[in-house]
Amino acid sequence: MAAAIASGLNKAQQATQSVSSKDKKIVDVSRDTVDAHSHEPQTTDHGVRIENPDNWLKVADGRKTGPSLLEDQIAREKIHRFDHERIPERVVHARGTGAFGNFTLYESAEDVSHAGILTDTSRNTPVFIRFSTVQGSRGSADTVRDVRGFAVKFYTDEGNWDIVGNNIPVFFIQDSIKFPDFVHAVKPEPHNEVPQAQTAHNNFWDFVYLHPEATHMFMWAMSDRAIPRSYRMMQGFGVNTYTLINKEGKRHFVKFHFIPNLGVHSLVWDEALKLAGQDPDFHRKDLMEAIDSGAYPQWDFAIQTIPEEKEHDFDFDILDATKVWPEDLVPLRRIGKLELNRNVDEFFPQTEQAAFCTSHIVPGIDFSDDPLLQGRNFSYFDTQISRLGINWEELPINRPVCPMMNFNRDGAMRHRISKGTVNYWPNRFEALPPAKAEEGAFTSYPEKISGIKKRALSEKFRDHHTQAQMFYNSMSEHEKAHIKKALTFELDHCDDPIVYERLAGTRLAEIDLNLAQQVAELVGAPIPQKQLMPNPGHRAKGLSQTEFPPEKPTIASRRIAILIGDGYDQVAFTGMKMAIKAAGALPFVIGTKRSPIYAQGQSPENSKGVIADHMYDGQRSTMFDATFIPGGSHVTALSKNGQLRFWIVESFGHLKAIGATGEACDLVNQVLGKVLDIRLATPTSTECVEWYGVVTAGSTKPESFKESFQIAKAAKDFVGQFFYQIAQHRNYQRELDGLSAALDW
């Protein structure tokens, strides 16, 4: 019997096991994939071919349409299926998207773990990642101010391992029993279901004030981390403390990190607000576009480890999810690479039905006593049952690629058919016996525990301000300005004076008096006069986004708009478009129309013209990382178009790089020079001029736009300097010097 069961199991997974490790999940999912573009006839769900899918069976005589007949089993099946297409959306993280990829290890961590995925550098492990917002419903916008989910499912040879993380390393609460209260408070208020996907309301700020443990986290949430430019440009953190066990049985506490190769970058707040209406799917589309264009997102995978015997050597409790492990105390160790390289084929069965559990771990990885993790281990498994049913792990996206067999049986929507006469252990056939540790079985760490049964946390959990202060102290000047602006926006939306007065006047004064005074004045709260808790000025490495630039300046996968109308300079246009592509970025031609546009000196008689990717009214500057305007006679028409003038102003206000050549220098001067003392190249000059990220050059020649260029701060050529400014992401000095605020955008 044991042999028969094993034989069936091996046959079922033979196709998966015979392929290379990196392709195992692709092959596994292909078993359940069909091509909707097939020319085979439609059938019912029970396989009968359909003659007419457009009309319900009726009583009709050619002159008159009579009643529809209930006997039409084909129509009834179609309507029944439609009526039940929706499943319960996630309570949190409802809005999201995902993609497939691979994980490789370039340094073994066998000194701290015996997990195959953390020790075998020859493996190429398939993964699925789901990014998400937290607060909003499934139909909310991508660019709201919110924490972003960063959930990774590793399909390892020993089973699925899930890291269910966020783009912020800490959380609002310490004990999982507070999850219902926190989620109720952050969600729309119960009396009117407002606001959607925002923390800018009374209940959220009331909750975080009454829970001082949330102070550190709300400072992160008010920072630029909460409005990422792209899922591809944000860090991922495991948040909770896990443990690693090595072959000798020695235990280390561990935190997991993902660091994007493109650097950590954010939108500006005005841009995020506008995109939420102009393109609510901005982050989804950005991820799919990058993968489809071959600009595969990559992250370094890193760990922080603390030996078990040093658990209590710190001023904070390492099991507290509202605390980071400062890198100067616990260094990051980069050991692997994560890449996304394949979009989903169908959103619902692959992304919407993807389910992650913090309790999904593999041998060599174990839990800690992190009180937030302990509750998540129960809750995540439980919520998948209510959303997807008890057999949710049989769904193609969730099932492992390694052999899987047990005596779990039945339940709604059971797919697997298990042959054999026994469904229990032990049995007379010794079928499906348990494995030993040396055979790869999961073995819990034999931790010695003693204590008193009590509803309490350790003393170190009570420090709620030290790391909140450290985080704010570690911010750059522009990041501090953005935190002040975010707090002001949020508290301005609170209409209960109790809420904004005590948050601004008390809680913020415990962090930084200057911040508290500025926010209090702007939101109408009593202005505090003293620092309520000493701030010793401590800083820590790795908290500011400015510390995570790409290894080398790059514009790879950046979206660059090229504005043109009839009469554009063909040399500058063609040269820049080619240079953008050569740099791995994505050029988008934004025209005055999406009919043929002709270069200066061209006409329908001697040219086919250029078809723009979009006309200007269908796009906005918010959707691009930079804008280039070639010279030419088209500048006269562009200068008369208020929407295109606003495009330039808004790009400047959002701190983005702007490039212009030839006559377009006059257009930039016309738009910006009325208010600002701007420094630009003249249309006839040969030099390249850079001013606060605005790069201009006069006359252009074909050799001005080379496919070979250097993206560097000291670049003298127009392309190299323009690309360098794009690579900086934003010119924050514009903002600090008050230039962006001087314009109407």
N, C-alpha and C positions, 0 to 999 in steps of 0.2 A: 504493500500500500504506500509506504513512504516513497518507494521508487516511482510509483505511478504519479503521485502528486508532484514530485520533483521534476519528472519528465514533462508534465503539462506546464509547469511553471517555466521551465527552460525554453520550451517551444514558444510560449507567449512572448518572451523577451529576447529571443534569439536575434531578431533583426536589430534591436537596439544595442545589444552587447557586442555585435560583430563590427560596429563602426567605430571610428576614432572617437575619443572621449569628447572632443569639442562639438561633434555633430549629434551626439546621442539624443538630445532633446528634440532636435529638428526631426530626426527619424521617428522618435516616439510619437510626436504630435501628428506626423504625417499619416499615421494609421487612422486618424479621425478627421482628416482634411479632405474635402471635396472641392472641385472647381465649379463655381457658380456660373462660369462663362461657357459651360458645356452646351452643345447643341442637341443633347438628348432631350426627349420630351419631358414636360413636367409630370410629376406623379403626386399622389397623396402621400401622407406619412406612412400609410400601410402599403405603398408601392404600386397602386393602380394608376395607370396613365390618365391624364385629364384632357378632355376634349375641349372644354370652353371654360377658362378661368376668369372670364370677365362678366358672366351673367349668372344670376341665381336661377335655378329651375322654377318656372312660373307656369301659370295657366294663361295662355295667350292664343288669339285666333288671327293675328295679322292686322286687325283693326284696333284692337284694344289690349292693353296690358293688364292682366289679372293679378291675383294674389301670388306671392312667393310661397313655395311649398316647403314645409318643414322637413320633408323627406330627403331633401338635397343634402346628402351626407358630405359631399365635397365642399359645399359652401359652409355648412356648419363646422366642419373641421377647420377651415380657414379662419372663420371668425373666432372659434374657440381658442385657437392657437394665438391669435392676435390679442384676445382679451387677457391672456395669461403670460404675455411676453415679459412683463416687468417682474423683477424680484426686489425684495427690500434692499434699499441702498444702505451703504455703510453708515452707521451713526456718526462717525467721524471719518475723515479721509475719503468722503464720498466722491469728490472730484479728483480725477487723476488720469494718468496715461502710463503706458509701459512699453518695454522693448526687450528683445532677447540679446544675449551677448555671451562673453566668455571671461573666465577668470584664470589667470596663470600666476604661479608663484615663482619669484626669482631668488628668494632666499628662504631656506628652510628654517622653521621655528621649532625644530625638534628639541631644542633645549627647554622649551616651555610647554610643548603639547605633542601628543602622539597622533593627533587628527591627521588623516591622510591629506586632506586639502591644505593643511598648514605645514606639511613636511615634504610632500612629494613634488619636486620641482619639474618633473616630467609631465605632470597632468595638465590638461586643458579642460576646465570644468565649465559646462554650460550654465548660464544664469538667466533669470528673468528679473527685471527691476520694474517696480511700480513707483512712480513719483505722484505726489498728491498735495492738495491743500488739506487743512484739518477741519476748519469750521463749517465751510459752505456745503450746500446741497450739491447733488450731482450736476445740476445745471448752472452752477455759479461760475464766476469768471476766474481765469487763471492767475491774474496779476494782483489779486487782493493782498493786503498786508496780512500775512499769516505764516505760521510754521509750515514747512514743506515736508511731507513724508518721503522717506528714502528707504524703501523696503526691497531687500535683495533675497532672492531664492536661489541658493546654490544647489544644483542637481548633482550631488557628489556620488562617488562609487559606494559610499556607506549609507546613503540616504539623504534626504533633503535637509539642508541647513538654512534657516531663515535668520537674517539680521533685519529686524523690524525697527528701522531707525528714522531719524529726522535730519534736517539740515542745520539744526541747532543742537548743541551737545547736552543741554540740560532740559529740565521740564518744570512745570508749574507746581507740582505737588510731590511730596516725599512718600506718602503712603497711598497705595492703590485704592483704599476704601474711599478716598476723596474723588475718584474718577467721576462718579455720577454727578456730584455737586459741581465740579469744575466744568464738565461738558454742558450741564444745564445752564450754567452762568455764561459761558462763552457763546452759546447758541443764541438765535433770535429770542427776544424776550417773549414770555408765554402769552401775554395779553393781546399782542398784535402781530407776532411772527416777524418782527423787525428788530435789527437790520440783518440782512443776509450777508454771510461771509465776512463779518467785521467784528472787531473787538471794541469799536467806538460806540459804546453804550453803557448805561448805568450799571447793569448787572455784572458785567465783566470786571469793571474797575472797582466795584463794591467788593467783589469776591477777592480780587488780588490784594486789596488793602487789608481785608480781614484775614488773609493768609500771608503773613510776612515771608513765608518760605517761597512764595511766587515772585519775590522782588527781583532776584537774579534773572529769572526767565523773562519777566516782562521787559527788562532792559534789553535783552537780546531781541525780543519781538518788536521793540520800537526801533531797533537798529536796521541798517540796510540789509541784514540777513533775511529779513521777512519779505523783501521785494526783490527776489533774484532776477537777474537778466534772463537766465535760462536755467533749466534743470541741469544743463551740461556745465554750468559755471557755478555750481554750489557744492559745498562740502556735504558729506554724509557722516553721521555719527550713530553708533549703536545705542547711545544714551545710557542704557543700563550697564551695570557691572556684571560681567560673567566671570567664569574661571576657566583656566586651561590646566590640563593634567598631562604631565610627560610620562615617558615609559617607566621611569623610576617611581611614579606615584606622587611626585612633588607637585604642589598646586601653586599657581600664580593667579592673582586677580587680573582682569584684562578689560580694556576699553578698545572698541573698534572704530577706525577712522577711514574715510575715503576722501582723497584730495584731488580735485580736478586738474588735469593737465593744462586746461585753458585758463586757469586762474579763477579766483572767486570774485564775481562781479554782480552788481545790482542795477536795477532801474533807479531813476529818481522818482520821487513821490508823485509829482504832477503827471509824469509819463505813465506810471502805473495806474493812476486813476483814469486817465484817458483811454489807455489800452483796454481796460475792463469793459468799456463800452464799444470802442472801435474794433477790437479784435479779441473777444473773450476767450478764444482758443489759442492765444498767442504762444504759450509755452508748449502746448501739445504739438502744434504745427511746427514750431522751431525744432523740436526733437526729431520728428519724422523727416523734416526737410534735411537736417544734417545727416541723418543715417542714409537717406535715399541718395544724397549727393556724394557719399563716400567719406564724409568728414566724421568718422566714428568717434563718439565721445569716449574719453578715457579718464580713469581715476587711478591714482596710486592707493594701494591698500596698506594701512599701517595699524600697528598695535601699540598700546601702552600696557606694560605689565608691572605688577608689584608682587614680590614674593609673599607668600602667606605669612611668614614670620614678621613682615614689616607692615601688616595691615593697620596697626594703630600708631604708626610713626608720624602721622600728619595732623595738622591742626583741624582738619575737616574729616568727616567719616567718608571713607572711599566708597561706601555703599549708598550714599546719598545722591539721588538722581538730580538734585538741584545744584550740584557742584561739579565743576570740571576738575581734572587732575592737571594742574599747571605744568606746562612742558619743561620748565626749568627744574621741576622736581621729578617728573616722570617723563623722560624723553620719548618722542615718537620714533618708532622703528618701522621703516617702510619695507615691506616684504613681498608685495604682489602688485598685479596690474589687473584692473577691471575695464572691459571694453564692451560697448553696446554696438552691434553691427547688423541687426535685423529687426525690422518693424513687424508688428503683428499682422496676421492675415485677416483676422476678424476681431473687432474690439470686444464684443460681449463674451464669447467663450474663452478668450485668452486674457483680456485685461480685467473686465468686470468680474469674471469668475475666479480670478487669481485670489488666493487666500494665503495669508501669512500668519505664522504663529511664533511668538517668542520662545515657545517650548520646543520647537523643532531644532534640535541640536544633534550632533553626531559624536561618536566616541572621541575623547580627547578634549572635548569642550563640555563644560558643566555650568550649572547655575551658581549664583551667590545668594546671600541672604538679603540682597537689595529688596526693600519692601515694595517698591514700585514694580520691579520685575516679577516678584512672587504673585502679585495680583494679575499682572498682564498674562502670565502663563495660564491662568485659569480663564480669564476673560476672552482672550483672542480665540481660543479653541471654541469656547461657548458661542461666541457671536457668529462664527462661520456656520455653526449648525443651524441657527435661526435664519441665516441669510441664504444658505446653499443646501441645507439638509445634512443628515448624518453621514452620508457617503460623499462628502465634498472632496475628500482626498483621492477619490477615483477619477475626478474630472481630469482630462488630459493635461491642463496647465499645472495642476497640483500634484499629479502622481510622480513618484520618483523614477529615475531611469535605471536604478539598480534592482535586482530581484526583490520582490515584496510578496510575502505570504504569511497569513496567520489564520486564526479561527474566528475573527470578527465576521459576523454574518448579518444578512438581511437589512432591513431599514428601507425607507423610501428611496427610489431611484437607484437601487443596487444594480450595478452593471456587470461586475465580475461573476463568472460562473466557476465555482470550485467543485471539481470532481472528487469523489471519495465517499466513504461511508461513515467517516467520523468528523466531528466538528468541535472537538474538545481536546484538552491536554490534562493529564497524561492519557494515552490511549494504547490499546493492545498492539498497534502496529508501530509504535514509536514514530509516528508521522509528525513532521514539523517539530523536532525537538528544540529546546532552547540551546543557544550557543554559549560557549565559554568566552571569557574575556580575551584569551589569546586567539580566538576565532573571529574576533571583531565585534563582540557583543558590547552594548553600552553598559557600563558599570558606574554607578553613582559614587562619588568620592566619599570615603568613610570619615566624614567630618565629626569630630567630637563636639557635642553641644551640651551646655549646662546653663541653667538660668531659672527665672521665675515667670510663670505664665502671667502676662501683663500687657495691657493696651498702651504701649509706650515705645518711644524711640530712644536711641542713645543720646547722651548729653551733647555730643558734637553736632547732632542734627539741628540744634537750636540756634546756630549762628546763621542768620539769614542775610547779613549785610556785607560781610567782608568781601565775598566774591562779586557781589553786585557792584561794589565800589571799585574793585580791581578791574572788572570789565569796562566800566566807564572810564577809568583812568587810562586804560590801554588803547582807547580809541584815538584816531587821528582827529585833527581839528574839524575836517568836513564831516566825519562820522558823528562827532559830538553835536554838530549843528543839525544834522539830520535827526538825531534822537530827540533833540529839543523840539524840532518841528513836528515830529510824529506824536510826541506826548501832547503837544498843543492841539493838534488836529483831533486826537482821540478824546481828550477831556473837554474840548469845545462842543463835542457831540453829546456830552453828558448834561442833562438838564436838571439833575438833582444837585443842589449846592453841596450837600453832605458829601457826595461822591467826589467831586473835583476839588473841593476845598481841602479835605484831609489828605487826598493823594498828593496834591501839589504842595500843600503847606507842611505836611508831616513826613510822608514816606520819602518823597524826593529830597527833602532836607536831611534825611538820614544818609543819603548817598552823596550828594554834592550840592552845597548851598547855592552856588551860582546858577546851576541848572534849575533848582527849585524856584529861585527868585524870578528867573526869566519866564518860566512856564506859568507860575502863579500870576504874574502881572498880565500875561496874555490871555489867560482863561478866566480872570476875574476872581481869583482866590486871594485870601489874605497873604501878603508877602512875608515869608519867614525871615527872621532877622539873625538866626544863629544855626550853625551846623549841629544837628541833633545827635549825631554819632560821629566820633572821630574818624576822619579819613586819612590814613597815614600815607596815601599816595602810591601804594603798591601797584605795580603793573605786572603783566605776564605775557609771555611770548605766545603767538598763535591765536590771539583773540581778535585783532584787527584784520579786516579783509585785505588791507594794503600789504600784509605780509605774505600774500599768496598770489604773486604774479606768475605768469607762465615762465618756464625755465628760460626761454628766449622770447623776445618780442614777436608776436605772431598775430595775423588777422585771419587765420584759418577759420572758416565757417561764418565769419562776420557778414552781415547783410548790408550791402552798400548801394544806395540809390544814386542813379545817374539821371539828372533832370535835363530833358531836351525838348525842343520844338523845331519846327521847320527853320533851317538855316544854322544848325549847330556845326561846330568845328569837327569835321570828320577825323582829323588826325588825333586830336585830343580824346575824342569819344572812343575811337577804336583802340588807341593805345592804352587808355585807362582800363577799358573793359578787359583787354588781354592781360594786363598786369594784375588786375584783381583776381582773375581766374588762376594765373600763375602762382599767386600767393595763397591759393586754396580758399579764397573768400568767394562770396556769391554776389555777382553784380545783378542789379535789377534796373531795367530801363523804365523810367517814369516819364511818360510823354504827355504832351498837351492833348493827345488823342490816341486811340489804339487802332487807328488807320495808318497807312504808310507815312512816315516822317522823313523828310529829305534833308540831307546835309547841305551846307552852304555851297552853291554852285551846281546842285543837282535838281532834277525835276522828274516827273513821271515819264518824260520822254527818254531820259538817259539813265534811269536808276529805278530799282524796285523799292528803294527806301528801306527804312527800318521799322519793324513792328514793335512797339513798346510792350513790355511785359504787363504794364498797367497804365491807365491814364491817371492823372494826378488826383482826381476826385475820388478814385477808388482806393487810394492808399493815404497814409499819413506819415509824417516824419517819425512818429513814435515807433513805427514798425521796422526801422532801420538803425544801424549802428553809426552810419556816417552818410554824408551826401557829397557828391561831386557834381560840379556844373562846368561843362566845357564852354569855351568862348564861342563866338560866331554871332551872326546877325539875329539869331533867335532870341538873344538877350533882350532885345527891344520888346518883343511880345511877352517874355517871361516877366519883365519888370512891370508890366501893366496888369498882371494877374495877382490879385490880392492873396489868393490862396497859396500861390507859390512863394510870394514874399513872406507870408506867415510861416511856410515850411522852413525857410531859412532862419527866421527869428526863433521859432520853436526849437529847432535843432541847436541853436546857440544857447537858448535857455535851458535845454536839457543837457548841456555841457558836452555835446558830441562834436567830433571832428567834422570840419567843413573844408572842402577843397574847391578851388576855382582857378580857371586859367583864362588868359586873354580878356575879352570883353566882359566875361562873367565876374571879373574883379570889380568892375564898376557896379554890377548888380549887388554884390555883397556889400559894397560901400554904401550904395543907396539905401539898403535895408538896415544895416547896422550902424553906419557912420553918422546918421542923424542924431543919435543919442550918445554913441561911444566915440572916443578918440582912437579910432581903429588904425592899425598899421597894415597896409596891404601893398602888394606889388602893383605897378601900373600895367595897363594892357600891353604896353610896348616894351617893358623891361625884360631882361633875360634872367634876373635873379629870382630865387625862391624865398619867400618871406613867410615866417611862421609867427603868429600872434595869438596866444591863448588857444591853441588848437585849431585856428583858422589858417590854412595853408594856401598861399596864392602864388601864381607865377604868370608872367606876361606871355610873350610870344612862345609858341610851342612848335617843335619839330618832331618828326617821327622818332628820332633818336632820344627824345626826352622821355619816351615811354618804353623802357626796356623790360624784357622779361627777366633780366638779371638785375637785381637791385638789393640793397642792404637796408633792412628796417632798423634804423638806429637813430638815437637822439641827435647825433652830430651829422646826420645825412644832409648833404647840400642839394641833392637833386629833389625835384618835386615829388616824385613817386615815393622815394624812400622816406621823406619827411612826412608826407601825408599818411602813409601806412604806419609810421611810428606813432603818430597822434591817434590813429584808430586803435592801435595795439594798447595804448594807455587806457582804453575803455572810455574814460571821461576826463575832461579838463576841470578838475575841481577847484583850481585856482581862480577860474572865472567867478565861481560862486563866492569864494572867500573874499575876493576883491570887490564884490558887489556888482559885477558887470552884468551877470544874468538877471539880477533883480531889477536892473534899470530899464529892461525892455518889456514890451507888452506881449506876453505869450501865455 
